[in-house]
């Protein structure tokens, strides 16, 4: 993984960002979220959608996003994706660092996520961030009945 070369920023998603988020969503997943599902996340009090953008000569360009919930004292990561041309460059780590920082800022004690058993790059990233495997959800994914690996992370202050 390389260091990020250009300046990057994170910000909350706005409705106008929906086309760019959906482009990444459709590239990243065999069973992508619908436009309606992503749009609904923008209306829920507990839901957060963060974007990671990189400065380019043409302006800020979307590289990754994360959708997560803050429920009680937990951060539940629902969806993380990086633009296909931007993978293995540190954007996934950076957006997850921001998710964790938001959770800590909201006094969360635990992070939790599910990831496809076959998604070894994501499992490796989450492990490097401090998540640990605590179980499996058999046949969790509807498109191919693949198991989900359940991972948690303690979020000390």
URVEN-V526509 format. One line per field, one symbol per residue. ss: DSSP state (~ for helix, > for strand, _ for the rest). phi: phi as a letter, one per 30 degrees, with the letter a starting at -180 (. if undefined). psi: psi as a letter, one per 40 degrees, with the letter a starting at -180 (. if undefined). A space follows every 50 residues. Layout:
ss=???
phi=???
psi=???
This chain:
ss=_______>>>>>__~~~~~~~~~~~~~~______~~~~~~~_____>>>> >>>>>>__>>>>>>>>>>>>>__>>>>>>>>>_~~~____~~~~~~~~~~ ~~~~~____>>>>>>>___~~~~~~~~~~__>>>>>>__________>>> >>>>___
phi=.cdddcebbcaddceddeedddddedddbdbdddedddedddccedcbbc ccccdbeckdcdcabbcaccbhcbccdcabbbeedcdibjddddddeded ddeddcidcbcbacbeedddedddeddddjdbdblbcdhdcddbiddcdc bbbdcdd
psi=hiihdiiiiiiiiideedddddddddddidgiiidddddddeehdeihhi ihihhieeahhhdiihhiihhbfihhhdhhihhdeeifeedddddddddd dddddefieiiiiiihdegdddddddddeeiiheaihhfdhddefiihhh iihhgi.
